[in-house]
Amino acid sequence: MEKRSLTALAREELQKALAGSSGRSAHTVFGGHTHTLRQTLVALRSGSELAEHESSGDATVHVLQGRVKLNAGDDSWEGLAGDLLTIPPMRHSLDALTDAVVLLTVSQQR
């Protein structure tokens, strides 16, 4: 078993996002190519986004800090710290309305 502090990791990744030119930083917390489940901590500077992309399987976004907006087609949902957003199985994007950190959980289709 492995234990990690998401609070500490969120702080580190947000510092990287704030300092980087893209306004984003990400770190895979669990999973990878050999696992079905992948969890990635994503930090976004206010005003930055994860551009529209396809969903590769069942996925959720758990907002750890800040405020984000999930966009899919004509629909959008705002999430605040503590909210869990289910990503619909279609093209979607994620906007940072404030400096934000989310935990993206994806079940990879095999």
C-alpha positions in Angstrom: 0.0 0.0 0.0 1.1 3.5 -0.7 -0.1 6.7 1.1 0.1 10.2 -0.4 -1.0 13.6 0.7 -3.2 15.0 -2.0 -3.2 18.3 -0.1 0.6 18.6 -0.3 0.7 17.4 -3.9 -2.1 19.9 -4.9 0.0 22.7 -3.4 3.1 21.6 -5.4 1.3 21.1 -8.7 -0.5 24.5 -8.3 2.8 26.2 -7.8 4.1 24.6 -11.0 0.9 25.7 -12.9 1.2 29.3 -11.7 4.9 29.4 -12.7 4.5 27.7 -16.1 3.7 29.2 -19.4 0.8 26.8 -20.1 -0.9 27.6 -16.7 -1.3 23.8 -16.2 0.5 21.0 -14.3 -0.4 17.4 -13.8 0.8 14.4 -11.9 -0.5 10.8 -12.2 -1.2 9.7 -8.6 -2.3 6.1 -9.4 -2.4 4.0 -12.5 -0.8 4.2 -15.9 -0.6 2.0 -19.0 -0.8 -1.3 -17.1 -3.8 -0.3 -15.0 -7.5 0.1 -15.8 -7.9 2.9 -13.3 -5.9 6.1 -13.6 -6.0 9.1 -11.2 -4.3 12.3 -12.1 -4.0 15.5 -10.1 -4.4 18.5 -12.4 -3.6 22.0 -11.4 -4.9 25.0 -13.5 -4.1 28.7 -13.2 -7.2 30.9 -13.3 -8.3 31.4 -17.0 -6.5 28.3 -18.3 -8.2 25.3 -19.7 -7.9 21.7 -20.7 -9.0 22.0 -24.3 -11.8 20.0 -25.8 -11.0 16.3 -26.0 -12.6 12.8 -26.2 -13.4 10.8 -23.2 -11.5 7.5 -23.1 -13.8 5.8 -20.6 -15.9 6.4 -17.4 -14.5 9.5 -15.7 -15.0 11.9 -12.9 -13.5 15.2 -11.7 -13.2 15.8 -8.0 -12.6 19.5 -7.3 -10.0 19.7 -4.5 -9.7 23.5 -4.5 -10.9 26.4 -6.5 -13.7 26.6 -9.1 -13.9 25.0 -12.5 -16.4 24.6 -15.3 -16.9 21.4 -17.2 -18.2 21.9 -20.8 -19.8 19.2 -23.0 -21.8 20.1 -26.0 -24.3 22.8 -25.1 -24.2 21.9 -21.4 -21.8 23.0 -18.7 -21.5 22.4 -14.9 -19.6 24.4 -12.4 -17.7 22.7 -9.6 -16.4 24.0 -6.3 -14.0 22.4 -3.8 -15.6 19.2 -2.6 -17.8 18.7 -5.7 -17.6 15.6 -7.8 -18.5 16.1 -11.5 -19.3 13.1 -13.7 -17.8 13.6 -17.2 -20.3 12.7 -19.9 -19.1 10.2 -22.6 -18.6 12.9 -25.3 -16.1 15.6 -26.2 -15.6 18.0 -23.3 -13.3 20.7 -21.9 -12.5 22.0 -18.4 -12.0 25.7 -17.6 -10.4 27.1 -14.5 -12.6 29.9 -13.2 -10.1 30.5 -10.3 -6.8 28.8 -9.5 -7.9 25.2 -9.1 -6.8 21.7 -8.5 -8.8 18.6 -9.5 -8.4 14.9 -9.2 -9.3 13.3 -12.5 -10.3 9.7 -12.3 -10.6 7.6 -15.5 -11.4 4.0 -16.0 -9.5 3.1 -19.2 -11.3 0.9 -21.7 -9.2 -2.1 -22.6 
